[in-house]
Amino acid sequence: MPWALFYPADYSIGAASLGYQYVFQTLRELGAAAERFFASPVPYRSADADTMLERFPVITASIAYECDIPVFFRWLRGAGIPLLPEEREEGGFPVVGMGGALTYINPLAASGVCDFVVLGDGMDVMGGIADVLRRCAGGSRAKLWRELAELPTVFVPPLHAREGLEKYNLRIARELSLDGPYPMHSVWTTPRGAFGKTLLLELQRGCARSCSYCTLPQCFGRMRFRKFEAVEKAVDDITARFDIPQAGLVTPEAGDYPFITPLLAKLREKEIGVSFASLRLDRLTPDMITATSESGRRSVTVAPETGSDGLRFACGKKFTNDLVVEKLAMARGLGIDKAKLYFMVGLPGETDEDVSAITALCRRIIDETGLALTLSVNPFVPKPRTPWSAENFAEVRTIKGKYEKIKKEMRSITKKTPQLRLTGVKEAETEFRLAWYGYKESAALAAAVENGETRLPEGERARAAEEIARFI
């Protein structure tokens, strides 16, 4: 069965997505003729065999980020595929589905166009979905929807949303055991991908912390680890067949992985360089910094989030500016000369003094460590299922004012003035609005895209929040 897998970004980004790779591999193992499509450079021919999209009776998208939703909708429209499911019932149009990280947080956000949405971890249910699609994709949509709706952790909007979510006990799969027979590393590497020839190794999922702004603890399940023996065997098997210059450790927080020290020793023994997906300052160790510098990297990326201790504690990160400087000084002493720092503005309870504290912290880091700094500053976007889910998104004018304040104050640092990268305020506002879309808003967005409109439909956040909460 031909099956189009769409990633709503260019090839370099999509090809580096570990979840997208897992789905591709699993479908191929199930006997589906899966081929990959990307938003660019060639959007309607597959990257695998140059096959035209019109030859695929099934299309599924991997959606990780709210702003990918309009990209997906416009891509379908550009291919001449009706966006609303009822309009695809006639005419031999493909079945359209969705999976990806966003389904753990808000499965409704793109539901307006989907015949089905895979809720969270999809590895255990993909065989059932493939079986239903083989039997029903070319026949009655009503029968297809009914059969898909019988599968656990599959949301079928044409049935569930239209008949009322309150009638159903829909469950998001968040507890996939990492000890099962599931992929744990890259299916492919490519120099054209965002990470080049780096082999991605997934070490853990979930998080035991409860940072106020973060979706990880509530949305992605309890903390689960790969056993070291399994990771070690995978490294041995892969390096016996391929030359692996670099390994990227995929984990919400590398310092939480209980076997990080023996794993780093194993990679050093194999002469494999190391990069980290995430480094939390209070878990940063000399071994991790040494592995980074020995890999030829001279930069670390960390997230203080704010420049003031009090606001950082409110965010759920229980470490001080003193610790930030201490850890970065350690990194400097072990061969690191650059640091990228992530900050947020528009946080609940934030004052002008808190915004100024970002510059003060950067000045202190430069004075005490000599590191060159790059700052990524992002507006706080409240998301479903987080402790701060009910908080407001700051007005565009307010965020712009905070940005101007930071730019002005950073200019007062004349020694190694930090580089500033400010996330677009309009993009953040779009992310916020899409994050709180329910089925009604998603269907309205689909209709707007069908009509060639670019404005996002207004949402009803309170009602959508109640709908989202029905996915247990």
N, C-alpha and C positions, 0 to 999 in steps of 0.2 A: 504494500500500500504506500503510494507516494505521500510524503508528509513534509511540509515546509516548516522549518524552524526559523522564526524571525527574531533578530536582535535589533532593537531600535537605536542603533548607533553605527558608526562606521566600523569597517572590518577590524581595524587594529584594536578597538576596545572590545567588541563582541567576541572576537576570537580568543581573547585573554580571560573571558568569564568562565570560572571553574564550574558554576552551576549549569551554564549553557553547554559546556563540554560533557558534563555528566548525563544530561538529557539526551544529547546526540548519541553518545555511546550506548545508553540503555535502549533507546529506540532501535538502533541498528542490531543490537543483540536480540531484541524481540522480533526481528524480521521486517521491521518497517523500513521503507526506502526513504530514510530521512535525509534531507539536504538543507544546507544553511543559507539563509538570506540575511542581508544587512541593509541598513538605510543608505549606505554608500560604500564604495563608489558605483556599484551596479545594483540598483535596488530590486529589480524584478527578474533577475537571472541568478540561479544558485551559484554559490562560491565553489561548489563541489564538482558539478558537471555542466555548468552553464545552462541548466534546464530552466525553461520559462515557467514563471509562477502559475500561469493558467493551467498547467498540467497537474496541479496538486489539489486533491479533494479535501485535504486537511491542512489548516494553517494554525500554528500556535506561536504565541509571542512570549518571550522571557522579559518580564517587566520588573526592574529592580528599583526604579526611582519614579516619583510621581510625574516629573516633567517628560518622561518617556511616553506617557499615555497619549497626548496629542500627536506625537511622532507616529505612533502605531496607527492611530485613527486615520491620519493623513496618508500614510503609506497604503492602507487598504483602499482608501478612496482613490488614490492615484492609480491603483491597479484595476479600478472599475468594479470593485466588490462592494455591494451594499453593506452599510454599517449596521443597520438594525437587523436582528435575527429573523424577524418575521418577513423582512424583505428578501432574505436569502432562501426562504423555504421553497420558492419556485425558481426555475431557471438553471438548475444545476450548479449553484454557487457553492463554494467550499464551506465546510464546518470550521468555525473559528473558536480557538481556545486560548487560554492564558495560564501561565504559571510564573514563578519567580519570587524574589524576595518581598515584593510589595504585597503579595497575597498573605503573608504572615501578619501584616500590619492592617491593611484595609483591602479586603477582597472585592469591595464594591466599586472601587475607584474607576476601574476600566470595565465593569460588568455590563455596561449598556450595549456593548457590541458582541459580547461573548455568548456562544452556545454553552460553554462550560469553563469553569475556573478551577484549577487544581489548588487546593488549600494547603499551603505550606509544603512540607516535605512530600515529594511526589514519587519517591522511589518504589514504595510498596504498592501504589495504586496504578502505576503506569501500565502494567500488564493488563489490568482490567479495562482501562481506557482504550488501549490498542485493540483489544478483543471486541469491544462494543463498536468502535469505529469501523473495524473490518466488516462487521455484519450489517451495520446500519447507516454508514455515511452516505450511501447513494440512494437511500429510501426515504421513508417518512421521517420528517424532523421530529414530530411529536413522539414517535417511537424511540428515536435516538435520545431525545431529552429524558424520557422516562427511564430508559435503561442506564444512562449516565447518572441519573439522580439516585439510583440504587447503590452506587459505589460509595464507599466511605470516603470522606474528605474531598468530595467533588461537589462544587456549587454549580447549579444549572439555573442561571438567571431567568430564562424564559419560563421556568416553572416556579422556582423558589421565590424569586423577587416579585413576580406578577401575582402569585397566589398569596403572598404575605409571609415575610421571614419569620413572623411570630409562630407560624405553624410548624416550623422545622427546627431541629436540633443540629445545626451545622457545626462541624468541628474542624478546627485548623490543626493539622498534624505538625506538632512541634517537638516530638520526643523520639525521633528516629535514632536508634542505637547505632553508634559508630563502630560497634563490634560486628555488625552484620556484613554480608558479602556485597558491600557497596564501594564505589570508587573512592579513592582517597588522594588522588593526585591528577595532574594534567593528563588529558587524553592525547593532546598534541602540544607541541611548542612550535613557534614560527617566528622568524626574525621580523615579520610584518606585524606581529602582535605588540600590544603595549608593553609587555614584559619581555619581549624578545625570546631568547632561548631558555629563559628561566623555567625550571620545573616547579610548579606550585604543589605544595604538600599541605593538605588540610589536617590540622591537628586537633581542633576542638570546635564545638558549637555551643551556643548559649552563654550566659553570663550569670555569676552569682551576686553581682553588685546591683544597685538600684539607683543609678544616676537619674536625676529628676527629668532630664531632657531626652533620655536614650530609649530607643525601642527594643534593644536587645533583651533585657531580662524578661519582660512580659510577653514579647512577641515571638522570640526564637527559642524559648524553652530553657530548661535547667542546663547547667554546665555539664558537657559531656566531652570526654577525651578519647583520642585514639590510644590504644595500648602501644607502648614503646616498641615491643617486639614486632608488632604489625608494621609500624612505620619503618623500623630497621630493615625488615625483610623486603619491604617495597623498595627502599633505597638500594639494597644489594641487588635485587632483581633488575632494576632499571639500569643501574650503572654497569651491570654485566653485558647489557645490550647496546647502551647508548652512551655517548659522551655528554655528561651533564655538567656544564660550567657553573651553574648557579641554581640554588633552591630558594624559593620564596615560601616562607612559613605563614600559612593562612590560619588565623585565629583571632577572635575578638581581642585577646590580650596575650601576647607571647609569654610574658612573665608568669602567667597563671598556669601554663602547661607544666605539669609536675615533672616531666622528663626532659625539660629544655636543656639541662646541662649535659646529659649523655647524648642527646640528639646533636647538639653543637659539636661535641667531641667526635661523633660518628661522621658528620659532614666534613670536619677538618681532616679526619683520617682519609676520607675519600678525595680530599682536595677540591671540595665543592664550596663555592662562595655562598654567602647567606644574605638574604634580605628579609625584613620583617614587615608584615602587613600593618601591625599596630604595636606601639611601644607606650606603655603607661609609665609615667615618671616614677611613681612609688614602687614599681616592680622592675625598674631598670637595673641590670647587674653589670659588673665588669666583663663577665663572659659574653654577654650579648653585645656590648660595645666592641670588645675585641674581635668577635666574629664579624662584625660590620666592617671594621677598619681593615682586617686581614683580607676581606673580600674586595678591597680596593675602593670602598665607599668612604667618603670623607664628610658625610652629612647624616644627621639623624632627624627624625620627625616625631614630635611629641605634641601633646594637647593640654596646655595649662587651662584652656577655656576662658579664664578671666585673669586679670592682673591683681585681684585682691583676694586675700585668704577667705574673708567672710563670704563673699559671693561664690567662690569656688566650693566652699563647704556646702552652701545651699544647693549647688549643682549636684552634690553627691560625691565630689572628689575631695577626699579628706587628706590633702597634703598642702603644705605651705609654700610660699615663695622661697623661703630658705632652702627647702628641699629641691625646688626647681633649679635653683642656682647650684646647689651641691651636686646634683646629678649631671648637670651640663658641664660643670667644672671637671667631673670625673671623665666625661666623654672627651673633653678637650685634652686631658692628660693621656688619653689612650689613642690619640691620632685623629680625632674628629675636629674639623675646623669650621663646619657650617651646621646650622640647625634651622629647621622649619617648624614654626610654632602655629598651632591652631587656636584661634580665639573666637568667641561669640559676642555679639552685642544685641541689645534689646531683650536681655534676660529679665525675668520677673524680679522686681526689687532693685534693679540696677540704677545707680545714681551717676551723676557726672563724675564724681570722684572715682567710681569703679572704672569708668571709661578711661580716665586719665591714668589709672593704675596700670593699664596695659603698657603705656609708654614708660612709666617708671620701672616696671619689671624688666622691660627690654634694655633700658639704659643700664640697669644693675647687671644684667647678664653679660652685656658687652664689656662693661668695666671690669668685672671679676673673672671672666673667662676668655675674653678676646674672640669669641665666636662671631662669625658673620651670620646675621639673622634674616630669614624671610618669614613674613607674617601672612597667614591666610586668615582673613577676618570674614565671618559669616553671620548673617542675621539669625537669631533664634527662631526656629519654626516649630511650634507645638504640634506633636503627632499623637494619633490615637494610642491608647493603652499605656501611656507614660504617666508618671506622677504629675507632670505639668501639662497634661492633655487639655485641661480646661483653661489654661492661660491664653492670653491674647497675643496675636502677632502685632508687633509695633507698627505704627503707621509708616508709610514709605518716607514721608518727610522727616519723621523722627530718626529713622535709620540713616538717612542721608546726612542729617545733622551730626550724628555720632561718627560717621565716616569722616566728615570734614574736620571734626575735632581731633581724631586720631592722626589724620594726615598733617594737620598743622603742628601738633605736638611732637610727632616723629621727626619733623624737620629740625627740632631743637637738639636732636642727637647728631652731632657733627662728626663723631668718630664712628666709622662703620655704620652709617645711617641704614636702618633696616629697609629691605624691599617690602613693599606692600602689595598684596593681592586681595582685592575686595570683591566678594561675590556680588553680582548684580542684584540690586534691590528688587527690581521687577521680577527677576527669575525666582527669588525667594518668595515673593508674594504669590506667584503662580504656584509654586510648590505647596505653599500653605493652603491655598484654595483647593487644589486637587487632593491634598491629603485628607480633606474632610468632605469629599464627594460620596454621596450615597448612590443607590441605583438610579434614582430620578435625575440627579445631576449628571451622572455618566451618560444616560440616554439622551439628555438634553445637549451634552457636548457632542455626542455622535451626530445628532440632527444638525447642530451648528456646523460641524465639519462637512457634512453632506452638502450643506448650502454654501460652502465656501467662506463661512464666517471665521474670523480669527479671535473674536472676543470670547472669553470664558463665560459660560452661563453662571448666574448667581447661584449660590448654594444656601441650604438651610442647615447650618452646622449642628444645631441641637437635635434635629430629627435624624440627620445622618449619623450622629454619634450614637443614638439609640439603636439604629440599624447595625452599625459596626459591632456594638456590644453583644449582639445576638450570635455572633460567631464565637463560640466558647473556646 
